Amino acid sequence: MKTIDDLGDLRGKRVLVRSDFNVPLDGTTITDDGRIRAALPTLQALLQQGARVVVTAHLGRPKGEPDPTFSLAPVAARLGELLDQPVALASDVVGPSAHATVEGLQDGQIALLENIRFDARETSKDDAARGELADELAALADAFVSDGFGVVHRKQASVFDVAQRLPHAAGTLVRAEVQALRKAVEAPDRPYVVVLGGSKVSDKLGVIANLLTKADKLLIGGGMVFTFLKAQGHEVGASLLEEDQVEAVKGYLAQATERGVEIVLPVDIVAADSFAADAPHETVSADAIPAGKMGLDIGPRSGELFREAILGAKTIAWNGPMGVFEFPAFAEGTRAVAQALVDTDGFSIVGGGDSAAAVRKLGFDEAGFGHISTGGGASLELLEGKTLPGISVLED
């Protein structure tokens, strides 16, 4: 992939940057600005070169039309604070305001277009419709930089099609993400341990299948663990369970045995009376979850077991929390995994999404990890061995 340096002298050039600003909001307040901060190195590099930077990004899931709930106004304000310079916000995607805002830029200034998903063509399955939007985006710029790793697994106008219309390069973030994740997938230092959590097995079927051919150990936590426990014949009480995936999980357990891959499941579970922050709870054996109780975290012995496996690894990839980390009473399993990744001498990758949010919410210094991904879905698909459209289009 080309770098920004390969685009030549950018002074006075309009550079369209696809960033990922899909940040969590409480009303109009950004509760985690990690994705905005991750975009800064690329934006700062372009601004320092005297480029006229035009950023396009999405926020939330608007229905292909303007929706003030999903305006990028809070992002523009926070980005301006972090860059220590004004960020002009166009009131539309590629309309009159976008053109006027871009035309008003001077060298070393930056503008943000309104939420790209306010235009239904962005996510259209129709190549021609996406192409029309890509043409309109390309008309605003002289070059394109892809730096929104969280969307590179999507074949969308601002990710894929516009790269075919302009001189293009990968931004600092996308390059770092791809290098880190491909290191884990293609040539990991061994032992290679993968920690998988999150709520659903069905979200990770492909990655589990691929990792059974790559990893030395899989550590399973989060809500998905109860489908594994059920597949082993254990009762799981009122815990989250995907009954329709039990047979698939039985197949994975058999494959793991055949391939010599160790699947490590929790030995104890923090079981609660209900899904609530203040729910009464107790630690029980993983094979003896009482009827009516739901598992909301792995237990302390499991945390130690997982820590031991992580500290013995040379490469560790983690995707998905071990429990309901948003509730302090059920965050200790996730904290144990994060702490082990900080303490390990191996190369650690935190695979975006809820895992990255947990690291920040629990107060860990991001510098303590080898790499924290900004893209949950994109990082999973890379771990799954898939070709990502937004990456492949840059590789020419």
C-alpha positions as CSV (number, residue, x, y, z in Angstrom):
1,M,0.0,0.0,0.0
2,K,1.2,3.5,-0.8
3,T,1.9,5.9,2.0
4,I,1.1,9.6,2.3
5,D,4.7,10.3,1.2
6,D,4.0,8.5,-2.1
7,L,1.4,11.1,-3.0
8,G,4.1,13.7,-3.5
9,D,3.9,17.4,-2.5
10,L,0.5,18.0,-1.0
11,R,0.8,21.7,-0.3
12,G,-2.4,23.4,-1.6
13,K,-3.9,20.1,-2.6
14,R,-7.3,19.0,-1.4
15,V,-7.0,15.6,0.3
16,L,-10.1,13.6,1.1
17,V,-9.6,11.5,4.2
18,R,-11.9,8.7,5.2
19,S,-11.8,8.5,9.0
20,D,-13.7,6.4,11.5
21,F,-15.5,8.8,13.9
22,N,-18.2,6.3,14.9
23,V,-17.9,7.3,18.6
24,P,-20.3,6.6,21.4
25,L,-22.5,9.5,22.4
26,D,-24.6,10.3,25.5
27,G,-26.9,12.9,23.8
28,T,-24.4,15.2,22.2
29,T,-21.5,14.3,24.6
30,I,-18.8,11.9,23.3
31,T,-18.1,9.3,26.0
32,D,-15.0,7.8,24.4
33,D,-12.9,9.8,21.9
34,G,-10.5,7.0,21.2
35,R,-11.3,6.8,17.5
36,I,-10.9,10.5,17.1
37,R,-7.5,10.5,18.8
38,A,-6.4,7.5,16.7
39,A,-7.0,9.6,13.6
40,L,-4.8,12.5,14.7
41,P,-1.4,11.3,13.4
42,T,-2.6,11.2,9.7
43,L,-4.5,14.4,9.9
44,Q,-1.6,16.2,11.6
45,A,0.8,14.9,9.0
46,L,-1.3,16.2,6.2
47,L,-2.0,19.6,7.8
48,Q,1.8,20.1,8.5
49,Q,2.4,19.5,4.8
50,G,0.0,22.3,3.9
51,A,-2.7,20.1,2.5
52,R,-6.3,21.3,2.6
53,V,-7.9,18.4,4.5
54,V,-11.4,17.2,3.8
55,V,-12.6,14.5,6.2
56,T,-15.6,12.2,5.6
57,A,-16.8,9.8,8.2
58,H,-20.0,8.2,9.6
59,L,-21.6,8.1,13.0
60,G,-24.3,5.6,14.1
61,R,-26.9,4.2,11.8
62,P,-29.0,6.9,10.2
63,K,-31.5,5.6,7.6
64,G,-29.7,7.1,4.6
65,E,-31.1,10.6,5.2
66,P,-30.2,13.5,7.4
67,D,-30.9,12.9,11.1
68,P,-29.7,15.5,13.7
69,T,-29.3,12.7,16.3
70,F,-26.3,11.5,14.2
71,S,-24.8,14.8,13.3
72,L,-21.0,15.0,13.4
73,A,-21.1,18.4,15.1
74,P,-19.8,16.9,18.4
75,V,-17.0,15.2,16.5
76,A,-16.0,18.5,14.8
77,A,-15.9,20.3,18.1
78,R,-13.8,17.6,19.8
79,L,-11.5,17.2,16.8
80,G,-10.9,21.0,16.8
81,E,-9.9,20.8,20.5
82,L,-7.5,17.9,19.8
83,L,-5.9,19.6,16.8
84,D,-5.9,23.0,18.4
85,Q,-7.5,24.6,15.3
86,P,-11.0,25.1,14.0
87,V,-12.7,22.3,12.1
88,A,-15.3,23.6,9.7
89,L,-18.3,21.4,9.5
90,A,-20.3,21.2,6.2
91,S,-24.1,20.9,6.8
92,D,-24.4,18.3,4.0
93,V,-22.4,15.4,2.5
94,V,-21.6,16.5,-1.0
95,G,-24.0,19.3,-1.6
96,P,-23.7,23.1,-1.7
97,S,-22.4,23.4,1.8
98,A,-19.8,20.8,1.3
99,H,-18.5,22.6,-1.9
100,A,-18.5,26.0,-0.2
101,T,-16.8,24.6,2.9
102,V,-14.0,22.9,0.9
103,E,-13.6,26.0,-1.4
104,G,-13.1,28.1,1.7
105,L,-10.1,26.1,3.0
106,Q,-6.6,27.5,3.0
107,D,-3.4,25.5,3.1
108,G,-3.1,23.7,6.4
109,Q,-6.8,23.9,7.2
110,I,-9.4,21.2,7.8
111,A,-13.1,20.6,7.2
112,L,-15.4,17.8,8.1
113,L,-18.3,16.8,5.8
114,E,-21.6,15.9,7.5
115,N,-22.3,12.2,8.2
116,I,-21.6,10.2,5.0
117,R,-24.4,7.8,5.9
118,F,-26.9,10.7,5.5
119,D,-26.6,9.7,1.8
120,A,-28.2,6.3,1.1
121,R,-25.8,5.7,-1.8
122,E,-22.9,5.3,0.7
123,T,-24.0,1.8,1.7
124,S,-25.9,0.8,-1.5
125,K,-25.4,-2.6,-3.0
126,D,-25.8,-1.0,-6.4
127,D,-22.3,-0.3,-7.8
128,A,-23.7,2.5,-10.0
129,A,-25.3,4.3,-7.1
130,R,-22.2,4.1,-5.0
131,G,-20.2,5.2,-8.0
132,E,-22.3,8.3,-8.3
133,L,-21.5,9.3,-4.7
134,A,-17.9,8.4,-5.1
135,D,-17.7,10.7,-8.2
136,E,-19.2,13.6,-6.2
137,L,-16.7,13.0,-3.3
138,A,-13.8,12.8,-5.8
139,A,-14.9,16.1,-7.2
140,L,-14.0,17.7,-3.9
141,A,-10.5,16.4,-3.8
142,D,-7.2,15.9,-5.5
143,A,-6.1,12.8,-3.6
144,F,-7.6,10.2,-1.2
145,V,-6.3,8.8,2.1
146,S,-8.0,5.8,3.7
147,D,-7.6,6.0,7.4
148,G,-10.9,4.6,8.8
149,F,-9.9,1.1,9.7
150,G,-13.3,0.4,11.3
151,V,-14.9,0.4,7.9
152,V,-12.3,-1.2,5.6
153,H,-14.3,-4.4,5.6
154,R,-17.2,-2.6,3.9
155,K,-17.6,-2.1,0.2
156,Q,-18.9,1.5,0.5
157,A,-18.6,4.6,-1.6
158,S,-16.3,6.5,0.7
159,V,-14.2,3.5,1.5
160,F,-13.9,1.5,-1.7
161,D,-15.2,3.3,-4.8
162,V,-13.6,6.7,-4.2
163,A,-10.2,5.0,-4.0
164,Q,-10.7,3.9,-7.6
165,R,-11.2,7.5,-8.7
166,L,-8.3,9.4,-7.0
167,P,-4.6,8.9,-6.3
168,H,-4.7,7.1,-3.0
169,A,-2.8,6.0,0.0
170,A,-3.2,4.3,3.3
171,G,-3.1,6.6,6.4
172,T,-0.9,5.9,9.4
173,L,-3.7,4.2,11.3
174,V,-4.7,1.8,8.5
175,R,-1.1,0.8,7.8
176,A,-0.5,0.2,11.5
177,E,-3.6,-1.9,11.9
178,V,-3.0,-4.1,8.9
179,Q,0.7,-4.7,9.8
180,A,-0.2,-5.7,13.4
181,L,-3.1,-7.9,12.5
182,R,-1.4,-9.6,9.6
183,K,1.6,-10.3,11.8
184,A,-0.8,-12.3,14.0
185,V,-2.5,-14.0,11.1
186,E,0.4,-14.8,8.8
187,A,3.5,-15.2,10.9
188,P,2.9,-15.1,14.6
189,D,5.7,-15.7,17.1
190,R,4.6,-18.8,19.0
191,P,3.0,-19.8,21.2
192,Y,0.1,-17.9,19.7
193,V,-2.9,-17.4,22.0
194,V,-6.2,-15.9,21.1
195,V,-8.7,-14.7,23.7
196,L,-12.3,-14.5,22.5
197,G,-15.2,-13.0,24.3
198,G,-18.3,-11.0,23.6
199,S,-21.9,-12.1,23.7
200,K,-22.5,-14.4,20.7
201,V,-20.7,-17.4,19.3
202,S,-22.5,-16.8,16.0
203,D,-20.6,-13.5,15.6
204,K,-17.3,-15.3,15.7
205,L,-18.0,-18.6,13.8
206,G,-15.7,-17.7,10.9
207,V,-12.8,-16.5,13.1
208,I,-13.0,-19.6,15.3
209,A,-12.8,-21.9,12.3
210,N,-9.8,-20.0,10.9
211,L,-8.0,-19.8,14.3
212,L,-8.3,-23.6,14.7
213,T,-5.8,-23.7,11.8
214,K,-3.5,-20.9,13.2
215,A,-3.5,-20.6,17.0
216,D,-2.0,-22.8,19.7
217,K,-4.6,-21.9,22.3
218,L,-8.1,-20.3,22.3
219,L,-9.3,-18.8,25.6
220,I,-13.1,-18.5,25.6
221,G,-15.0,-16.1,27.8
222,G,-17.9,-13.7,27.7
223,G,-21.5,-14.6,26.9
224,M,-20.4,-17.0,24.1
225,V,-18.8,-19.3,26.7
226,F,-22.2,-20.7,27.8
227,T,-22.8,-22.2,24.4
228,F,-19.4,-24.0,24.8
229,L,-20.3,-25.1,28.3
230,K,-23.7,-26.4,27.0
231,A,-21.9,-28.2,24.1
232,Q,-19.8,-30.0,26.8
233,G,-23.1,-31.2,28.5
234,H,-23.2,-28.6,31.3
235,E,-26.3,-26.7,32.4
236,V,-25.9,-22.9,32.2
237,G,-29.0,-21.7,34.1
238,A,-30.4,-18.5,32.7
239,S,-27.2,-17.5,31.0
240,L,-27.0,-16.3,27.5
241,L,-27.2,-19.3,25.2
242,E,-27.4,-19.8,21.5
243,E,-29.1,-23.2,21.3
244,D,-28.8,-23.3,17.5
245,Q,-25.0,-23.1,17.7
246,V,-24.4,-25.9,20.1
247,E,-23.8,-28.5,17.4
248,A,-21.4,-26.2,15.6
249,V,-19.5,-25.7,18.8
250,K,-19.3,-29.4,19.4
251,G,-17.7,-29.6,16.0
252,Y,-15.1,-27.0,16.9
253,L,-14.3,-28.8,20.1
254,A,-13.7,-32.0,18.1
255,Q,-11.6,-30.1,15.5
256,A,-9.5,-28.5,18.2
257,T,-8.7,-32.0,19.6
258,E,-7.8,-33.3,16.2
259,R,-5.5,-30.4,15.4
260,G,-3.9,-30.2,18.8
261,V,-5.3,-26.7,19.6
262,E,-6.1,-26.2,23.2
263,I,-9.5,-24.6,24.0
264,V,-9.4,-23.2,27.5
265,L,-12.8,-22.5,29.1
266,P,-13.5,-20.9,32.4
267,V,-13.5,-23.1,35.5
268,D,-15.6,-20.7,37.5
269,I,-18.3,-18.1,36.7
270,V,-19.7,-15.1,38.5
271,A,-23.5,-15.8,38.4
272,A,-26.1,-13.2,39.2
273,D,-29.8,-13.2,39.9
274,S,-30.5,-10.8,37.1
275,F,-28.9,-8.6,34.5
276,A,-28.3,-5.5,36.6
277,A,-25.3,-3.6,38.0
278,D,-26.4,-4.2,41.6
279,A,-27.7,-7.8,41.1
280,P,-26.9,-10.2,43.9
281,H,-24.2,-12.6,42.7
282,E,-21.9,-15.4,43.7
283,T,-19.0,-17.3,42.2
284,V,-19.9,-20.8,41.2
285,S,-18.2,-23.7,39.4
286,A,-18.5,-23.4,35.6
287,D,-20.2,-26.8,35.5
288,A,-22.6,-26.1,38.2
289,I,-24.4,-22.8,37.4
290,P,-27.7,-22.8,39.4
291,A,-31.0,-22.8,37.6
292,G,-32.3,-19.2,37.3
293,K,-28.9,-17.6,37.7
294,M,-27.1,-16.0,34.8
295,G,-23.3,-15.9,34.2
296,L,-22.1,-12.3,33.8
297,D,-18.3,-12.7,34.1
298,I,-15.6,-15.4,34.4
299,G,-14.5,-16.1,37.9
300,P,-11.2,-15.3,39.7
301,R,-9.8,-18.8,39.2
302,S,-10.5,-18.5,35.5
303,G,-8.9,-15.1,35.4
304,E,-5.7,-16.7,36.8
305,L,-5.9,-19.5,34.4
306,F,-6.2,-17.1,31.4
307,R,-3.4,-15.0,32.8
308,E,-1.1,-18.0,33.0
309,A,-1.8,-18.8,29.3
310,I,-1.3,-15.2,28.2
311,L,2.0,-14.8,30.0
312,G,3.3,-18.0,28.4
313,A,2.5,-16.7,24.9
314,K,4.7,-14.8,22.4
315,T,1.7,-13.4,20.4
316,I,-1.7,-12.7,21.9
317,A,-4.8,-11.4,20.1
318,W,-7.9,-10.4,22.2
319,N,-11.3,-9.7,20.9
320,G,-14.3,-9.4,23.2
321,P,-14.7,-8.8,26.9
322,M,-14.9,-11.6,29.5
323,G,-18.1,-10.3,31.1
324,V,-20.4,-7.3,31.5
325,F,-17.5,-4.9,32.1
326,E,-19.8,-1.9,32.1
327,F,-21.0,-3.1,35.5
328,P,-18.1,-2.9,38.1
329,A,-19.2,-6.1,39.8
330,F,-18.7,-8.0,36.6
331,A,-15.6,-6.4,35.2
332,E,-12.9,-8.3,37.0
333,G,-12.5,-11.0,34.3
334,T,-12.0,-8.4,31.6
335,R,-9.6,-6.6,33.9
336,A,-7.6,-9.7,34.5
337,V,-7.1,-10.3,30.8
338,A,-6.2,-6.7,30.1
339,Q,-3.7,-6.7,33.0
340,A,-2.1,-10.0,31.7
341,L,-1.7,-8.4,28.2
342,V,0.0,-5.4,29.9
343,D,2.3,-7.7,31.9
344,T,3.2,-10.1,29.1
345,D,6.6,-9.9,27.2
346,G,4.7,-11.1,24.1
347,F,3.2,-8.9,21.3
348,S,-0.4,-8.1,22.3
349,I,-3.3,-7.0,20.1
350,V,-6.5,-5.7,21.4
351,G,-9.1,-6.2,18.7
352,G,-11.2,-3.1,18.7
353,G,-14.8,-2.7,19.6
354,D,-15.8,-3.5,23.1
355,S,-12.3,-4.8,24.0
356,A,-10.8,-1.4,23.2
357,A,-13.6,0.4,25.1
358,A,-13.0,-1.8,28.1
359,V,-9.3,-1.1,28.2
360,R,-10.1,2.7,28.4
361,K,-13.1,2.4,30.7
362,L,-11.0,0.3,33.2
363,G,-8.3,2.9,33.2
364,F,-5.4,1.1,31.5
365,D,-2.6,3.0,29.8
366,E,-3.0,2.3,26.1
367,A,0.8,2.4,25.7
368,G,0.9,-0.9,27.7
369,F,-0.4,-2.9,24.8
370,G,1.3,-3.8,21.6
371,H,-1.6,-2.6,19.4
372,I,-5.1,-1.5,20.1
373,S,-7.3,-1.8,17.0
374,T,-10.0,0.7,16.3
375,G,-12.1,-1.7,14.3
376,G,-13.9,-4.6,15.9
377,G,-15.5,-6.0,12.7
378,A,-12.6,-5.3,10.5
379,S,-10.1,-6.8,12.9
380,L,-12.3,-9.9,13.3
381,E,-12.4,-10.3,9.5
382,L,-8.7,-10.0,9.2
383,L,-8.3,-12.7,11.9
384,E,-10.8,-14.7,10.0
385,G,-8.5,-14.5,6.9
386,K,-10.9,-12.6,4.8
387,T,-10.0,-10.1,2.0
388,L,-11.1,-6.7,3.0
389,P,-12.4,-4.5,0.1
390,G,-11.1,-1.2,1.6
391,I,-7.6,-2.8,1.9
392,S,-7.5,-4.6,-1.4
393,V,-8.4,-1.5,-3.3
394,L,-5.3,0.3,-1.9
395,E,-3.0,-2.5,-2.8
396,D,-2.0,-1.6,-6.4
